[in-house]
Amino acid sequence: MLLYQLLRPLAYMTIKDESKWKIDILLPLCFAIACTLIYVVLPKQVPIFSGSGGFVTLFIGLLQILPGFYLTALAAVATFNRPDMDFLMPRPAPRVTISVSGVPQQIELTRRRMLSMLFGYLTFVCFALYFGSVISLIVAPNAKELIAASLHWWILRSFVFAYAFFMGQLIFITMFGLYQLSDRMHQPDIQ
């Protein structure tokens, strides 16, 4: 039960919807591929873990402030005094499986619940990326000594790819959430 509660922000990724995968997976995947290819072809390699201009250190400041924005958005969504936020989203409404007294049950989502899950997920990813960044900055210098030199090239590019994928998720899911908050929730639903 405790693990279910701690990992529940990840439930956003289990929402079933026809086009959500494009924002959650496809766009971040394209972003990660582009970032990795750029990193590979640059004539002068950008440091990943070291210095003030390192790939990871450039994002740490952003990752420190984003959770505050996401938590504020989550609080705003949870307390908006708009009855239509609690109506089911237009058909086919996105669906998610929840646990009711330990029994899995699939429900259709309201805009409030979907946005709450979205900003909860973004907050979780932001925390995970921040702590992952800090740990990677601590571990990287030692890992370089422990890992065979022949693997360094692959490990660095894999790290850049994974890091860029989750940064891409932050970018594209945030933009989708901003669209929902600033525009879509003010439009009538067409059934």
N, C-alpha and C positions, 0 to 999 in steps of 0.2 A: 504494500500500500504506500509506504513512504517513497519508494523508488518511482511508483506511478505518479505521485504528486510532484516529486522533484523534476522529473523528465516531461511533465505534461506540456510545458511550452513547445516541445517538439511535435506535439499533436497537430500543429498547423500544417506540417508536411504530409499528414495523412488525410487532409481534407480532399474529398473526391469532387472534382469539377472538370469540365471539358477542356478549359483553356488555361487553368492555373499552372500546369506544368511548364508552360512557355515562360512564365515569369519566374517560377521557382527553380527550374532546371535548365531549360534551353538557353535563355539569355545569359545566366551566370556561366554556363558551360562555354558559350562562345566568347565571353569576356575572359575566362581563364585561358582558353586556347590562344586568344590574341595576346594576352599578357605574357604567356609562356613563350610564344614564338618571338615576340619582341625581345624578351630577355635573352633568348638563345642567339638571335642574329645581331644583337648589339656588338659593335666592335670592341667597346670598352665595357666590361662586365660591371654592373651595379652591384655593390656589396649587399648581401642579403641580411646578414646579422650584425655587421659591425658599423661603427661610426654614426654620426648624426645624419648622414645621407643614405643610410642603409634602408633597404626595402621595408623591413619590419619596423624599424624605428620611425619611419615617416608616417606610419599609420597609428602608432600608439596614442598620440595626442587625440586624434579623432575618435579612437575607440574608448578613450576615457570620458568624452563628453556625450557620445551618442546614447548610452543607456538612460541618461537624464531626459533626453528628448523622447525616447521611446516610452519610458515610464509615464511621462506627462501625457503623451498621446493616449496611452492605455487608460490612465485615470479619466481623461476627457471623454473617451469613447464609453467607458463604463458608466459615466454619470450624465451624459447628454440627456436633456429633457425633451426628447423627440419620440413620440409614440411609434413613428414609422421605423425607428431603429430596431424595434422589437418584432416587426413583421418578418415573415419568412422572405428570403431573397427570391427574386423572380425565378420561375421554373425554367430549366431544371435547377433547383436550388442546390448549392454545394452541400455535401453531406460529410459527417464525421462520426466515428464510433466513440461513444463515451461509456464509462462504467457506472451503472446505476445499481447500488448495493452489491457490487462485485459481478454484476451481469452485464456483458457487453450489449450495447444498444446503439443502433445507427439512427442519427437524427438529422433533419435538415436544418440549415443554419439561418439565423437572423443576421442582419448586417452588423449589429452590435457584437454578437458572438464571434463572427468571422473576423472583424477588425480587432477585437480583444485578443484572439488567437494570433493574428498577424503581428501585432506589436509585442505580444509576449514572446513569440518566436524570435523576433528581431533583437529583443533585449537579451535573450538567452545566447544567441549567436554572437552578439557583441561581447558579452562577458567571456564566452568561450574563446573568441579570437584574442581578446585582450590578455587573458591568462595564458593562452597558448603562445602568444607573442613574447610575453615576459619569460616563460619557461624556455622557449627556443633561444632567446638571447643568452640565457644562463647556460643552457646545455650545449649549444652549438660549438663553442670553442673546444670543449672536452670531447664531444662526439666526433669531431674531425680527426682527433688522435686515435679514437677507438675503431673507426670504420675504415675499411680498406679504401685506399685512394682510388681504385678503379670504380668504386660505387659513388664517389662524391658527385660526379656530374649528374647521375640519375637522381640521386637523393635531393640535390638542390633544385633541379627542375621540377621534380614531383612536389616539393614543398611550395615552390612558386605557383604551380598549378592549383594545388589545394587551397592555398592562402587566397589566391586571386578568385577562385570559385566562391568562397564564402564572402569575400569582399564584394563580389558581383551580386551575391544574394542580398547583402545589405543594401547595395545601390538599387537594384531593380525592385525588390519587395518594398523598400522604403518609398520609391517613386509610385508604386501601385497604391500603397497606403495613403500617400499624400493626395493622389487622385481621388481615392474614395472619400477622404475627409474634406477636401477642398471643392470638389465638384460633384461627384456621383451621388453623395448622400443628400444633395439639395435638389436632385431631379426626381420626378415621380417614377415609380417602378412601372414598367410595361409588362403585363403578364402574357 
